[in-house]
Every structure is written in structure tokens, then in C-alpha cells.
Amino acid sequence: MAFLACRGASLEQIASIDPALIYNVHISDGARPELGAAWPDERELRGHFIGHGDIPLQEWVDAIQSTGYDGFYSGEYLNDQMWEQDYHDVATKMLQGMKTLF
């Protein structure tokens, strides 16, 4: 959820988006830099499985769903350390994490 990490939008702003403008929602978990802190290496920022980071994912998913959007959601891992793990294990953890949100 890049909006949380970069402070690009509030939950209220997300909830007010026209659902016709939403085509896909990528879900990832991670850490959020302290306000004013240097931007960390992406591996640190995004090196968490869904449900194991600092992002309140349920609040963000709820905000998106409150728009009426009923389209596609996908898990997203932008972390080379996760890419090097067993694909089946990573996919299983991703699916388990996403199931907790829906």
C-alpha cells in the first residue's frame, strides 16, 4: 500500500474515489518510515508478508471496498529476498494473508 508509506492519501480520500477509476488493487505489507526520516532501502520497506508489517491493511481494504469497487486484488512483493524463496511457500503465505482481509 504505497499510499500509506508515502503518505499520498488518507483513508477518507481513498474512500471517496470513483470506483470506475479503480482497475486493480495491489496489496503489500511493510514498514513506514518515520515522518522526516530518510527513505529506506525498498527491501526493508517492502520485506514483509501480508499481515506481518506495520500497515493497517484491513482499514485500507475497507476504504477501497466502501467505494463500491468489486474488482481484482493482487498480492504484490517488491522484495528480491522474497523472490528468491520457494515460490509455492511465498504464494501460500500471500494467499493466507489476503484471505484474512476478505
OpenMM code with the backbone's topology and positions (N, CA, C; nanometers):
from openmm import Vec3, app, unit

residues = "MET ALA PHE LEU ALA CYS ARG GLY ALA SER LEU GLU GLN ILE ALA SER ILE ASP PRO ALA LEU ILE TYR ASN VAL HIS ILE SER ASP GLY ALA ARG PRO GLU LEU GLY ALA ALA TRP PRO ASP GLU ARG GLU LEU ARG GLY HIS PHE ILE GLY HIS GLY ASP ILE PRO LEU GLN GLU TRP VAL ASP ALA ILE GLN SER THR GLY TYR ASP GLY PHE TYR SER GLY GLU TYR LEU ASN ASP GLN MET TRP GLU GLN ASP TYR HIS ASP VAL ALA THR LYS MET LEU GLN GLY MET LYS THR LEU PHE".split()
positions = [
    Vec3(0.0830, -0.1181, 0.0000),
    Vec3(0.0000, 0.0000, 0.0000),
    Vec3(0.0875, 0.1245, 0.0000),
    Vec3(0.1230, 0.1627, -0.1176),
    Vec3(0.2118, 0.2775, -0.1343),
    Vec3(0.1516, 0.4053, -0.0781),
    Vec3(0.0192, 0.4175, -0.0803),
    Vec3(-0.0406, 0.5396, -0.0281),
    Vec3(-0.0055, 0.5602, 0.1186),
    Vec3(0.0001, 0.4533, 0.1963),
    Vec3(0.0347, 0.4662, 0.3373),
    Vec3(0.1810, 0.5019, 0.3535),
    Vec3(0.2678, 0.4325, 0.2869),
    Vec3(0.4113, 0.4528, 0.3037),
    Vec3(0.4525, 0.5941, 0.2655),
    Vec3(0.3993, 0.6440, 0.1548),
    Vec3(0.4423, 0.7761, 0.1082),
    Vec3(0.3526, 0.8876, 0.1584),
    Vec3(0.2518, 0.8522, 0.2375),
    Vec3(0.1569, 0.9499, 0.2891),
    Vec3(0.0882, 1.0250, 0.1750),
    Vec3(0.0550, 0.9494, 0.0684),
    Vec3(-0.0011, 1.0085, -0.0515),
    Vec3(-0.1502, 1.0340, -0.0459),
    Vec3(-0.2206, 0.9690, 0.0451),
    Vec3(-0.3645, 0.9885, 0.0553),
    Vec3(-0.4110, 0.9378, 0.1908),
    Vec3(-0.5225, 0.9908, 0.2343),
    Vec3(-0.5822, 0.9456, 0.3600),
    Vec3(-0.6864, 0.8385, 0.3301),
    Vec3(-0.7300, 0.7693, 0.4333),
    Vec3(-0.8365, 0.6698, 0.4170),
    Vec3(-0.9627, 0.7359, 0.3630),
    Vec3(-0.9915, 0.8565, 0.4097),
    Vec3(-1.1101, 0.9285, 0.3638),
    Vec3(-1.1005, 0.9609, 0.2148),
    Vec3(-0.9824, 0.9989, 0.1698),
    Vec3(-0.9646, 1.0276, 0.0278),
    Vec3(-0.9796, 0.9018, -0.0566),
    Vec3(-0.9251, 0.7918, -0.0093),
    Vec3(-0.9388, 0.6651, -0.0811),
    Vec3(-1.0862, 0.6267, -0.0898),
    Vec3(-1.1582, 0.6406, 0.0203),
    Vec3(-1.2996, 0.6034, 0.0232),
    Vec3(-1.3847, 0.6897, -0.0699),
    Vec3(-1.3357, 0.8049, -0.1093),
    Vec3(-1.4141, 0.8942, -0.1954),
    Vec3(-1.3821, 0.8782, -0.3440),
    Vec3(-1.2930, 0.7864, -0.3804),
    Vec3(-1.2580, 0.7651, -0.5213),
    Vec3(-1.3752, 0.7014, -0.5948),
    Vec3(-1.3983, 0.7465, -0.7157),
    Vec3(-1.4989, 0.6850, -0.8020),
    Vec3(-1.4514, 0.5431, -0.8335),
    Vec3(-1.5289, 0.4406, -0.7999),
    Vec3(-1.4827, 0.3025, -0.8229),
    Vec3(-1.4571, 0.2713, -0.9696),
    Vec3(-1.5152, 0.3464, -1.0608),
    Vec3(-1.4906, 0.3241, -1.2028),
    Vec3(-1.3460, 0.3576, -1.2399),
    Vec3(-1.2772, 0.4319, -1.1529),
    Vec3(-1.1383, 0.4688, -1.1783),
    Vec3(-1.0388, 0.3690, -1.1205),
    Vec3(-1.0879, 0.2700, -1.0463),
    Vec3(-1.0010, 0.1695, -0.9859),
    Vec3(-1.0024, 0.0460, -1.0747),
    Vec3(-0.8843, 0.0041, -1.1210),
    Vec3(-0.8773, -0.1097, -1.2122),
    Vec3(-0.8184, -0.2338, -1.1467),
    Vec3(-0.7350, -0.2158, -1.0480),
    Vec3(-0.6729, -0.3268, -0.9770),
    Vec3(-0.6139, -0.2690, -0.8490),
    Vec3(-0.6168, -0.3458, -0.7443),
    Vec3(-0.5588, -0.3032, -0.6177),
    Vec3(-0.4456, -0.3992, -0.5835),
    Vec3(-0.3258, -0.3450, -0.5706),
    Vec3(-0.2097, -0.4234, -0.5312),
    Vec3(-0.1953, -0.4128, -0.3796),
    Vec3(-0.1830, -0.5254, -0.3141),
    Vec3(-0.1704, -0.5270, -0.1683),
    Vec3(-0.0324, -0.5787, -0.1317),
    Vec3(0.0364, -0.4995, -0.0530),
    Vec3(0.1643, -0.5434, 0.0026),
    Vec3(0.1743, -0.4872, 0.1427),
    Vec3(0.2576, -0.5462, 0.2217),
    Vec3(0.2754, -0.5022, 0.3601),
    Vec3(0.4199, -0.4607, 0.3786),
    Vec3(0.4438, -0.3845, 0.4788),
    Vec3(0.5796, -0.3399, 0.5030),
    Vec3(0.5880, -0.2421, 0.6177),
    Vec3(0.6949, -0.1679, 0.6164),
    Vec3(0.7208, -0.0684, 0.7195),
    Vec3(0.6955, 0.0699, 0.6606),
    Vec3(0.6777, 0.1659, 0.7473),
    Vec3(0.6597, 0.3039, 0.7033),
    Vec3(0.7669, 0.3873, 0.7695),
    Vec3(0.8401, 0.4628, 0.6915),
    Vec3(0.9455, 0.5461, 0.7512),
    Vec3(0.8858, 0.6477, 0.8476),
    Vec3(0.9623, 0.6803, 0.9493),
    Vec3(0.9214, 0.7864, 1.0414),
    Vec3(0.9064, 0.9157, 0.9628),
    Vec3(0.8177, 1.0015, 1.0043),
    Vec3(0.7987, 1.1304, 0.9392),
    Vec3(0.9311, 1.2060, 0.9382),
    Vec3(0.9765, 1.2462, 0.8210),
    Vec3(1.1016, 1.3194, 0.8071),
    Vec3(1.2255, 1.2326, 0.7960),
    Vec3(1.2095, 1.1013, 0.8133),
    Vec3(1.3248, 1.0108, 0.8045),
    Vec3(1.3632, 0.9880, 0.6581),
    Vec3(1.4871, 0.9518, 0.6380),
    Vec3(1.5326, 0.9180, 0.5028),
    Vec3(1.4555, 0.7965, 0.4532),
    Vec3(1.4302, 0.7942, 0.3219),
    Vec3(1.3583, 0.6810, 0.2646),
    Vec3(1.4469, 0.5574, 0.2713),
    Vec3(1.3982, 0.4463, 0.3282),
    Vec3(1.4824, 0.3272, 0.3434),
    Vec3(1.4970, 0.2513, 0.2120),
    Vec3(1.5885, 0.1587, 0.2126),
    Vec3(1.6027, 0.0654, 0.1026),
    Vec3(1.4688, -0.0065, 0.0849),
    Vec3(1.4262, -0.0231, -0.0387),
    Vec3(1.2971, -0.0870, -0.0664),
    Vec3(1.2848, -0.2260, -0.0042),
    Vec3(1.3974, -0.2977, 0.0097),
    Vec3(1.3908, -0.4311, 0.0701),
    Vec3(1.3459, -0.4229, 0.2149),
    Vec3(1.3864, -0.3180, 0.2853),
    Vec3(1.3413, -0.3005, 0.4231),
    Vec3(1.1964, -0.2552, 0.4269),
    Vec3(1.1619, -0.1655, 0.3365),
    Vec3(1.0273, -0.1103, 0.3331),
    Vec3(0.9230, -0.2156, 0.2984),
    Vec3(0.9546, -0.3014, 0.2027),
    Vec3(0.8560, -0.3953, 0.1496),
    Vec3(0.8880, -0.5408, 0.1815),
    Vec3(0.9708, -0.5672, 0.2774),
    Vec3(1.0127, -0.7036, 0.3070),
    Vec3(0.9253, -0.7749, 0.4075),
    Vec3(0.7937, -0.7636, 0.3940),
    Vec3(0.7019, -0.8256, 0.4883),
    Vec3(0.5917, -0.8995, 0.4129),
    Vec3(0.5550, -1.0138, 0.4650),
    Vec3(0.4391, -1.0828, 0.4102),
    Vec3(0.3133, -1.0114, 0.4577),
    Vec3(0.2048, -1.0283, 0.3832),
    Vec3(0.0776, -0.9641, 0.4168),
    Vec3(0.0375, -1.0022, 0.5590),
    Vec3(0.0124, -0.8991, 0.6380),
    Vec3(-0.0262, -0.9198, 0.7769),
    Vec3(0.0891, -0.9193, 0.8749),
    Vec3(0.2125, -0.9049, 0.8259),
    Vec3(0.3295, -0.9089, 0.9125),
    Vec3(0.4056, -0.7764, 0.9161),
    Vec3(0.3505, -0.6750, 0.8549),
    Vec3(0.4149, -0.5444, 0.8540),
    Vec3(0.3402, -0.4457, 0.9425),
    Vec3(0.3682, -0.3200, 0.9214),
    Vec3(0.3106, -0.2132, 1.0021),
    Vec3(0.1842, -0.1521, 0.9422),
    Vec3(0.1501, -0.1882, 0.8218),
    Vec3(0.0393, -0.1240, 0.7517),
    Vec3(-0.0944, -0.1796, 0.8011),
    Vec3(-0.1874, -0.0920, 0.8376),
    Vec3(-0.3207, -0.1389, 0.8777),
    Vec3(-0.4018, -0.1762, 0.7524),
    Vec3(-0.3668, -0.2887, 0.6933),
    Vec3(-0.4233, -0.3276, 0.5640),
    Vec3(-0.5752, -0.3370, 0.5657),
    Vec3(-0.6325, -0.3871, 0.6740),
    Vec3(-0.7791, -0.4016, 0.6779),
    Vec3(-0.8466, -0.2664, 0.6631),
    Vec3(-0.7926, -0.1624, 0.7250),
    Vec3(-0.8505, -0.0281, 0.7130),
    Vec3(-0.8457, 0.0203, 0.5681),
    Vec3(-0.7356, -0.0072, 0.4991),
    Vec3(-0.7212, 0.0362, 0.3605),
    Vec3(-0.8128, -0.0433, 0.2683),
    Vec3(-0.8212, -0.1737, 0.2887),
    Vec3(-0.9116, -0.2556, 0.2077),
    Vec3(-1.0558, -0.2128, 0.2326),
    Vec3(-1.0906, -0.1879, 0.3569),
    Vec3(-1.2268, -0.1425, 0.3882),
    Vec3(-1.2581, -0.0101, 0.3190),
    Vec3(-1.1618, 0.0813, 0.3161),
    Vec3(-1.1820, 0.2103, 0.2492),
    Vec3(-1.2050, 0.1900, 0.0997),
    Vec3(-1.1278, 0.1013, 0.0398),
    Vec3(-1.1445, 0.0737, -0.1034),
    Vec3(-1.2803, 0.0089, -0.1289),
    Vec3(-1.3165, -0.0878, -0.0474),
    Vec3(-1.4439, -0.1558, -0.0673),
    Vec3(-1.5617, -0.0623, -0.0437),
    Vec3(-1.5449, 0.0376, 0.0428),
    Vec3(-1.6545, 0.1312, 0.0679),
    Vec3(-1.6881, 0.2159, -0.0545),
    Vec3(-1.5994, 0.2192, -0.1524),
    Vec3(-1.6267, 0.2922, -0.2770),
    Vec3(-1.7257, 0.2169, -0.3650),
    Vec3(-1.7431, 0.0885, -0.3387),
    Vec3(-1.8245, 0.0039, -0.4240),
    Vec3(-1.7407, -0.0785, -0.5205),
    Vec3(-1.6097, -0.0606, -0.5169),
    Vec3(-1.5202, -0.1387, -0.6036),
    Vec3(-1.5343, -0.2855, -0.5693),
    Vec3(-1.5524, -0.3669, -0.6722),
    Vec3(-1.5620, -0.5114, -0.6505),
    Vec3(-1.4749, -0.5875, -0.7498),
    Vec3(-1.3657, -0.5238, -0.7894),
    Vec3(-1.2770, -0.5827, -0.8882),
    Vec3(-1.1644, -0.6648, -0.8293),
    Vec3(-1.0582, -0.6686, -0.9041),
    Vec3(-0.9448, -0.7561, -0.8789),
    Vec3(-0.8496, -0.6985, -0.7747),
    Vec3(-0.8025, -0.7845, -0.6847),
    Vec3(-0.6986, -0.7516, -0.5877),
    Vec3(-0.5836, -0.8488, -0.6121),
    Vec3(-0.4618, -0.8010, -0.6000),
    Vec3(-0.3476, -0.8904, -0.6157),
    Vec3(-0.2438, -0.8626, -0.5084),
    Vec3(-0.1784, -0.9674, -0.4646),
    Vec3(-0.0675, -0.9529, -0.3717),
    Vec3(0.0542, -0.9051, -0.4486),
    Vec3(0.1311, -0.8198, -0.3864),
    Vec3(0.2478, -0.7637, -0.4542),
    Vec3(0.3689, -0.7722, -0.3622),
    Vec3(0.4761, -0.8294, -0.4141),
    Vec3(0.6008, -0.8363, -0.3403),
    Vec3(0.7101, -0.7726, -0.4221),
    Vec3(0.7590, -0.6616, -0.3762),
    Vec3(0.8682, -0.5923, -0.4440),
    Vec3(0.9930, -0.6062, -0.3587),
    Vec3(1.0313, -0.7295, -0.3386),
    Vec3(1.1419, -0.7585, -0.2497),
    Vec3(1.2211, -0.8764, -0.3055),
    Vec3(1.3456, -0.8508, -0.3436),
    Vec3(1.4247, -0.9563, -0.4072),
    Vec3(1.4514, -1.0744, -0.3149),
    Vec3(1.4523, -1.0530, -0.1847),
    Vec3(1.4725, -1.1643, -0.0928),
    Vec3(1.3530, -1.2594, -0.0951),
    Vec3(1.2332, -1.2053, -0.1115),
    Vec3(1.1147, -1.2903, -0.1230),
    Vec3(1.1123, -1.3611, -0.2582),
    Vec3(1.1578, -1.2934, -0.3624),
    Vec3(1.1606, -1.3545, -0.4960),
    Vec3(1.2505, -1.4771, -0.4982),
    Vec3(1.3513, -1.4808, -0.4129),
    Vec3(1.4461, -1.5910, -0.4108),
    Vec3(1.3980, -1.7091, -0.3268),
    Vec3(1.2867, -1.6926, -0.2569),
    Vec3(1.2341, -1.8010, -0.1751),
    Vec3(1.1555, -1.8985, -0.2622),
    Vec3(1.1169, -2.0097, -0.2033),
    Vec3(1.0362, -2.1097, -0.2724),
    Vec3(0.9035, -2.0464, -0.3146),
    Vec3(0.8742, -2.0520, -0.4442),
    Vec3(0.7546, -1.9856, -0.4976),
    Vec3(0.6260, -2.0375, -0.4343),
    Vec3(0.6193, -2.1657, -0.4121),
    Vec3(0.4984, -2.2232, -0.3522),
    Vec3(0.4778, -2.1695, -0.2112),
    Vec3(0.5837, -2.1625, -0.1331),
    Vec3(0.5733, -2.1102, 0.0031),
    Vec3(0.5311, -1.9635, 0.0030),
    Vec3(0.5908, -1.8851, -0.0856),
    Vec3(0.5570, -1.7429, -0.0940),
    Vec3(0.4113, -1.7255, -0.1361),
    Vec3(0.3682, -1.7993, -0.2372),
    Vec3(0.2301, -1.7887, -0.2845),
    Vec3(0.1315, -1.8327, -0.1764),
    Vec3(0.1657, -1.9369, -0.1024),
    Vec3(0.0791, -1.9844, 0.0055),
    Vec3(0.0650, -1.8774, 0.1135),
    Vec3(0.1752, -1.8163, 0.1528),
    Vec3(0.1702, -1.7101, 0.2542),
    Vec3(0.0927, -1.5896, 0.2027),
    Vec3(0.1105, -1.5563, 0.0740),
    Vec3(0.0372, -1.4450, 0.0157),
    Vec3(-0.1126, -1.4731, 0.0195),
    Vec3(-0.1527, -1.5903, -0.0228),
    Vec3(-0.2939, -1.6261, -0.0234),
    Vec3(-0.3520, -1.6248, 0.1183),
    Vec3(-0.2804, -1.6808, 0.2131),
    Vec3(-0.3278, -1.6819, 0.3518),
    Vec3(-0.3461, -1.5381, 0.4025),
    Vec3(-0.2500, -1.4520, 0.3737),
    Vec3(-0.2597, -1.3132, 0.4172),
    Vec3(-0.3761, -1.2404, 0.3537),
    Vec3(-0.3968, -1.2634, 0.2247),
    Vec3(-0.5075, -1.1967, 0.1557),
    Vec3(-0.6434, -1.2480, 0.2034),
    Vec3(-0.6503, -1.3774, 0.2353),
    Vec3(-0.7775, -1.4314, 0.2837),
    Vec3(-0.8202, -1.3675, 0.4155),
    Vec3(-0.7262, -1.3224, 0.4948),
    Vec3(-0.7638, -1.2583, 0.6215),
    Vec3(-0.8290, -1.1225, 0.5988),
    Vec3(-0.8077, -1.0632, 0.4808),
    Vec3(-0.8597, -0.9296, 0.4519),
    Vec3(-0.9988, -0.9313, 0.3890),
    Vec3(-1.0415, -1.0482, 0.3375),
    Vec3(-1.1675, -1.0532, 0.2634),
    Vec3(-1.2612, -1.1572, 0.3182),
] * unit.nanometer
topology = app.Topology()
chain = topology.addChain("A")
for resn in residues:
    res = topology.addResidue(resn, chain)
    for name in ("N", "CA", "C"):
        topology.addAtom(name, app.Element.getBySymbol(name[0]), res)
